[in-house]
Amino acid sequence: MALKLSKLADNAIEWLREKFNTLRQELTVGRSRMAKDPYKIISEGTKEKEIKLGHMYFMNYDPKWKNKLQYYDRFPLVIPIESWQRGFIGMNFHYLPYALREALMKKLIARINLNEDDSRTYIDISYNDVKPFIKYKEVKPTIHKYDITYSSGTFIHVTADEWNTAIHLPVEDFRKASKSQVWMDSRAIIKAL
């Protein structure tokens, strides 16, 4: 029996396939030129060393206290909403099943700060705006504190025109639990509010 995907899931998979093909092609070109910095294989602007609040990023993460955590995501898709000395508090969309990711994004779009350049568009929201979790119930299970000293130090910036696609990509990388268990827990947290 063939698995039928929604149009959004199909678009997400196509977006990922295009990104993969671009990366593979740039890697091949980089290797053939013996590039000194192989990490510059993605076009400029895609990888960043610093994060900005309200922007969306993918990152590699290996938490310091992973042995004490019930579970964690090694490849978060986050929107940082508050900074702290060594990192940020952010919303990791991977803690939500796809339909709830979309519901949350629809609420957050109302707080968008548009710019003609999609790479400068961001969500104007802070931790204090969502903390009561009344209007933004879906946010509660997504809130996590990230110490960037335990990240790869490189953040893949997702521009506003790709947010909807990015939230539908099946790239969550949970450790110590399956995504279905994580999502079941997240639904229970939301339902309890």
JODAWO-V198836 format. One record per helix or strand of 3 or more residues. SS is the DSSP state (~ for helix, > for strand). FROM is the first residue (numbers start at 1). TO is the last residue. If there is no record, write none. Layout:
BEGIN
ss = {SS	SS}
from = {FROM	FROM}
to = {TO	TO}
END
This chain:
BEGIN
ss = {~	~	>	>	>	~	~	~	~	~	>	~	>	~	~}
from = {7	38	56	77	87	93	98	118	127	137	143	148	151	160	179}
to = {32	40	61	84	92	95	109	120	130	142	147	150	158	167	192}
END
